[in-house]
Amino acid sequence: MCRHLAWLGAPRTLAALTLDRPSSLLRQSWAPRRMRHGTVNADGFGVGWYAPGLRPEPARYRRAVPMWTDASYSSFAGAVTSGCVLAAVRSATVGMPVEETATAPFTEGRLLLSHNGRVPADGALRELAARPGAPVPDSRCDSAIVAALLWESASRLPLPRAVADVVLTLGGLREPDGTPSRLNLLVTDGTQLVASTWRDTLSYREEVDGIVVASEPDDDESDWVDVPDQYLLVADTDKVTLSSLIS
């Protein structure tokens, strides 16, 4: 499993969002508090952010090392600000490669995506990814294949519908031992956040100057809202909408 977060609102530094909070993403890389599967997230990390006026696509920094070992990131994170950021720390699924190309966030055009979960990366999943016109995954890992399927879906559907389409398409897949798929997706195009809950945790907090959506709260304040399982969250700077994926 993994931990991820996204911010949409007034510009904040990468450090403020990922390093400085009491239970920041950095701390979650070795001491997550709500992770249901696994104990640490030491198989890589990544951050994507938008720089309006400089480039239309998001910038991205990824490493296949534990977040706490990367002095380069901590040296510049306090100097980079953005109004939309998506970041993740990774706990690789057994059998999946530990490499930069397997590390979130994945990107295509203006989109950034992180996958907190697990999907059987063979059989039906690979058949879906091999459909004519489907983008080629960055890696053979399950999350990269899920991202490629989302790129294809988002090319023909509004982003919230595309996320729901992918989750519902893959949600019934199981490992040979019967282990079900886990599909907490977090996606942004720089103007909205779209997230799914499918067998793992997700919370959000509305603040005066924006909204943060995360696998788990990064402090112990009482204004965090837990998202029910099998729900879709859609948020912009004005409102948050929750809807059931299965009703």
C-alpha positions in Angstrom: 0.0 0.0 0.0 1.0 3.7 -0.1 0.0 7.0 1.4 -0.9 10.1 -0.7 -2.2 13.6 -0.4 -3.3 16.5 -2.6 -3.7 20.2 -2.0 -5.8 22.7 -4.0 -6.0 26.3 -3.0 -3.7 29.2 -2.2 0.0 28.5 -3.0 1.9 26.6 -0.3 5.4 25.3 -0.3 6.1 21.6 -0.9 7.7 21.5 2.5 4.6 22.8 4.2 2.5 20.1 2.6 4.8 17.1 2.8 7.5 17.7 5.4 6.4 20.1 8.2 3.1 18.7 9.5 3.1 16.6 12.8 2.2 13.5 10.9 3.4 14.6 7.5 3.9 12.5 4.4 7.5 12.2 5.4 6.6 10.8 8.8 4.1 8.5 7.1 6.9 7.0 5.1 8.1 5.2 8.3 5.2 5.6 10.7 1.8 5.7 9.0 -1.1 5.7 11.5 -4.0 4.3 9.4 -2.4 2.1 6.8 -4.2 -1.2 6.7 -1.8 -3.2 4.6 2.0 -3.0 5.3 3.9 -1.1 7.9 6.3 1.4 6.1 6.4 3.3 2.8 10.1 3.0 1.9 10.0 2.0 -1.8 10.0 5.5 -3.2 8.2 8.8 -3.2 7.1 11.5 -5.6 5.6 15.0 -5.8 3.9 16.7 -8.7 2.9 20.4 -8.8 1.6 23.0 -11.2 3.3 26.3 -12.2 0.7 28.3 -14.1 2.2 30.8 -16.5 5.4 28.8 -16.8 4.2 25.5 -18.3 0.8 23.9 -18.9 1.9 20.4 -17.7 2.7 19.7 -14.0 6.3 19.4 -12.9 7.3 16.2 -11.1 10.0 14.8 -8.9 10.2 11.1 -8.2 12.7 8.8 -6.5 12.9 5.1 -5.9 14.3 5.6 -2.4 12.8 6.3 1.0 11.7 9.9 1.4 13.8 10.4 4.5 17.0 9.6 2.6 16.6 12.3 0.0 18.4 15.4 1.1 18.0 17.0 -2.3 14.2 17.1 -1.9 14.3 18.6 1.5 16.7 21.3 0.3 14.3 22.6 -2.4 10.9 21.8 -1.0 10.8 25.0 1.0 11.5 27.1 -2.0 8.8 25.7 -4.4 5.2 26.9 -4.0 2.1 25.8 -5.9 -1.6 26.1 -5.6 -2.1 22.4 -6.6 0.2 19.6 -5.4 -0.1 15.8 -5.4 2.4 13.7 -3.5 2.8 10.1 -2.5 5.1 7.7 -0.6 5.2 4.1 -1.8 5.0 0.6 -0.3 5.5 -1.7 -3.3 3.2 -4.6 -3.8 5.1 -7.9 -3.5 6.5 -8.8 -6.9 6.3 -5.3 -8.3 9.5 -3.4 -9.4 11.0 -0.8 -7.1 12.0 1.8 -9.7 11.3 5.5 -10.5 8.9 4.6 -13.3 6.7 2.6 -10.8 6.5 5.5 -8.4 3.6 8.0 -8.2 2.6 10.5 -9.2 2.0 9.3 -12.8 1.3 12.0 -15.4 -0.2 12.4 -18.8 -0.8 15.9 -20.2 -2.2 18.0 -17.4 -3.2 15.0 -15.2 -1.4 13.7 -12.1 -2.4 10.4 -10.5 -1.5 8.3 -7.4 -2.9 4.8 -6.6 -3.1 3.6 -3.0 -3.9 0.0 -3.3 -3.3 -3.2 -5.3 -4.7 -4.8 -8.5 -3.7 -8.1 -10.0 -1.2 -7.0 -12.6 -1.8 -9.9 -15.0 -4.7 -11.5 -16.7 -7.7 -9.2 -17.0 -5.8 -6.0 -16.0 -3.1 -6.5 -18.8 -5.8 -7.3 -21.3 -7.6 -4.1 -20.6 -4.3 -2.1 -20.8 -3.6 -3.8 -24.2 -6.8 -2.5 -25.9 -6.2 -0.6 -29.1 -5.4 3.0 -28.5 -4.7 2.6 -24.8 -1.6 4.5 -23.6 1.5 2.4 -22.8 2.1 2.1 -19.0 5.3 3.7 -17.6 6.1 0.4 -15.8 4.8 -3.1 -15.4 3.6 -2.4 -11.9 -0.2 -2.4 -11.2 -0.4 1.3 -10.4 1.2 2.3 -13.7 -1.3 0.1 -15.6 -4.2 1.6 -13.7 -2.8 5.1 -14.6 -2.7 4.1 -18.3 -6.3 3.0 -18.1 -7.3 6.3 -16.5 -5.6 8.3 -19.2 -7.6 6.4 -21.8 -10.9 6.9 -19.9 -10.2 10.6 -19.2 -9.6 11.2 -23.0 -13.3 10.6 -23.6 -15.1 11.3 -20.2 -15.1 14.1 -17.7 -12.5 13.4 -15.0 -14.8 12.4 -12.2 -16.7 9.9 -14.5 -13.3 8.6 -15.8 -12.1 7.8 -12.3 -15.4 6.1 -11.4 -15.3 4.1 -14.6 -11.8 2.8 -13.9 -12.6 1.9 -10.3 -15.8 0.1 -11.1 -14.1 -1.7 -14.0 -11.3 -3.0 -11.9 -12.9 -3.2 -8.5 -14.1 -6.8 -8.9 -10.7 -8.2 -9.9 -9.1 -10.6 -7.4 -5.7 -12.2 -6.8 -5.6 -16.0 -7.3 -5.8 -16.4 -3.5 -9.0 -14.3 -3.5 -7.5 -11.1 -2.3 -9.7 -8.3 -3.7 -8.5 -5.2 -5.5 -7.9 -2.0 -3.5 -8.4 1.1 -5.6 -8.0 4.4 -3.7 -7.1 6.8 -6.6 -6.2 10.4 -6.2 -6.2 12.5 -9.4 -6.0 16.1 -10.4 -5.9 18.3 -13.5 -4.7 21.3 -11.6 -8.3 22.7 -11.1 -10.1 19.9 -9.2 -9.3 16.9 -7.0 -10.9 13.6 -7.7 -10.5 10.7 -5.3 -12.0 7.2 -4.8 -12.2 5.0 -1.7 -12.1 1.3 -2.4 -11.0 -0.7 0.6 -8.7 1.8 2.2 -8.8 5.1 4.1 -9.2 8.7 2.9 -9.9 11.9 4.7 -10.2 15.6 3.7 -10.1 19.0 5.4 -11.6 22.2 4.1 -9.4 25.2 5.1 -9.9 28.9 4.7 -7.6 29.0 1.7 -8.1 25.6 0.1 -8.7 21.8 0.6 -6.4 18.9 1.5 -7.3 15.3 0.6 -5.1 12.6 2.1 -4.9 8.9 2.9 -4.8 9.9 6.6 -4.9 13.1 8.6 -1.5 14.8 9.1 -2.4 16.1 12.5 -4.9 15.4 15.3 -7.2 18.3 14.7 -11.0 17.5 14.8 -11.9 19.1 11.5 -10.9 16.2 9.3 -13.7 14.3 7.6 -13.4 10.6 6.9 -14.7 9.5 3.5 -16.9 6.3 3.5 -15.7 3.3 1.6 -16.7 3.0 -2.1 -17.2 6.7 -2.5 -16.1 9.3 -5.0 -14.8 12.7 -3.8 -14.8 15.6 -6.2 -13.5 18.9 -4.9 -12.5 22.4 -6.1 -11.8 25.5 -4.1 -15.6 26.2 -3.6 -17.0 22.8 -2.5 -16.6 19.1 -1.9 -19.0 16.6 -3.2 -19.2 13.0 -2.1 -21.2 10.3 -4.0 -21.5 6.6 -3.7 -19.7 4.5 -6.4 -22.1 1.6 -6.1 -25.6 3.1 -5.6 
